[in-house]
């Protein structure tokens, strides 16, 4: 009987291997995975929610299922680090909403917003400052329109024709503070047709550098010749227009490559950021030169604040920034004061400096010199404005993971330390100060108790897992009082503090078996009122077992994984084939690496290519397995990357085997992007797995020589690290079956499709078992229904052949 079973398995493997060989010589039509897996992958997504500035209304945003491959097949321009649909002057392959419902939060009444076309494709939404209207952009075949919906009548109507220009980001419009006018970016009228590509080149394309350091990371979709420059300028140039609710319009300024617009809180001025030549073939458009200007509400230039040069020479390191002024914005708490920061160390973290950045402010009428403000000993991270007496500033240093939070009085140069944190130390994270909308529709600090208190909300990480919280912070002495904390078996997060005096909070509440829904919670009496009732997307998995499992690595680092088991499975039935899925993360502290991340009480929303889908095929799944890579002190995490990968793997498998759910001989490893890189490395440097699946990874680190992921060093500074970490360099050692999947239009930095193609060729050249699947039109993540389902089919066939049937 045993020999017959082995013979049957061998025949199955040979048949599948033969089909793989044959399919390598011809195209393969899209396939579908088992139906019980496909049904879950195709389940309708749960709607999203947007809350009005007043907190009294919320819009439920209906989302479609996966698009078809036909939707991805339209023309696409890849220029300056962005992807453009030239037919509509907008982003290509973009997601959209199909419908909107408005919900009265206090009454739980829901109304469908009417007036939309049957095939509505809504790109972006924006509430008016008073919450009475909702503006949104609507994608049509001929372009993008601007629409507005009245919340009182729940009726929507078009304000413009298909004329919005959203090529540099989908947020192509903003409300004026009064809530009766909108400023939007329009395609300029009366233009000629786009430039045509020359049929005969006029000469070579030349790039030159004369002794200037320009160590930039590997980007995709860069400009590459003068024609690219012209076509980029053509499609990104827009005209600012102000329009009211009666469709009266005013042209503002001249057309330009407008990358950013922000209106001052009093509505009298616009902050306009405009990209201009010379462009670059090395960096994305946001590093191109740009002018920063203040216009009045009629579009007249008030002052040019800065003309920032091309940023090809940003110093090396994660704490490096471009020289000169950056991070321009309006203060949200006063009528019209511009602020920004400037590097005091030339943007170079290697330069010794007591202070790294400085705040500057420029109040209306913008005729004087900028007023210097507080200085930052680390890199500026952000400011939350409150009033003339209090604001919150944050600074951060990536190399040490240190973050400091300060109080300061706007206009002063001194600040008071509030929190000194390590961002890896989740257990001691005090949370973030809550904000609210002011009358101008700008976010400011939320005060309580006649200005005595601020409020903190956070994840509440602990050894039990995350338990979100709300704290009250006394400004005078820093006293913190816990007002509420999420209680098991629920995972509940505060969304908006609607009324701090009455203790009314809008929350999102879920459990392992209950879909996330929205509730009104009264902190004073504990009353809970449900507002939404989203259904379970896949009821057939209600009985799926989910468990947070904790264990430790051989060096004592604490680890965890999420264990998923098929519905109805009992350990007495024996151990299962197992699919381990992970993504390595770097830490500077072993203690921080061992802290529990996530919660055992969350609902499992299964992504359409999630490894959790394999519970439907009888597998145990170890999802989100902790794979910390630790480098303490002066040591960089990647100095021992491979050794720590293997140690993480051994610990996870040993724990799953010890629990009786995993068959040690039938374990597969998989990952996406950096997880794919991990997968190939594990097959090259260990014999712990029966097979591997690597999706959209990078495998030769010499092709990303100026750093990757969290690696701060260049190839020439640490060649041994780059070589040791590159599975391509060790392809001769990959002796387990490896399935490689990659999108042919991958736009992620570093994960060029050639990375998978070259690793496939290297393994094939050494006689390994390897299959390469290139998905047409797909980017770093896979979008089209046909691509997603075929990916699942490929993965399932691989696991069934090389893992489940292995003896």
Secondary structure, 3 states (H helix, E strand, C coil): CHHHHHHHHHHHHHHHHHHHHHHCCCCCCCCCCCHHHHHHHCCCCCCEEEECCCCCEEEEEEECCCCCHHHHCCCCEEECCEEEECCCCEECCCCCEEEEEEEECCCCEEEECECCCCCCCEEEEEECCCCCEEEEEEEECCEEEEEEEECCCCEEEECCCCCECCCCCCCCEEECCCCCEEEEEECCCCCCCCCCCCCCCCCCCCCCCCCCCCCCCCCCCCCCCHHHHHHHHHHHCEEEEEEECCCCEEEEEEEEEEEEEEECCCCCEEEEEEECCCCCCCCCHHHCCEEEEEEECCCCEEEEEEEECCCCCCCCCCCCCCCCEEEEEECCCCCCEEEEEEECCCCCCCCCCCCCEEEEEEECCCCCCCEEEEEECCEEEEEEECCCCCEEEEEEECCCCEEEEEEECCCCCCEEEEEEEECCCHHHCCCEECEEECCCCCEEECCECCCCEEEEEECCCCCCCCCCEEEEEECCCCCEEEEEECCCCCEEEEEEEEECCCCEEEEEEECCCCCCEEEEEECCCCCEEECCCCCCCCHHHCCCEEEEEEEECCCCCEEEEEEEECCCCCHHHCCEEEEEEECCEEECCHHHHCCCCCCCCCCCCCCCCCHHHHHHHCCEEEEEECCEEECCCCCCHHHHHHHHHHHHHHHHHHHHHHCCCEEEEEEEEEEECHHHHHHHHHHHHCCCCCEEEEECCCCCHHHHCCCECCECCCCCCCHHHHHHHCHHHHHHHCCCEEEEEEECCCCCCCCCCHHHHHHHHHHHHCCCCEEEEEECCCCCCCCCHHHHHHHHHHHHHHHHHHHHCCC
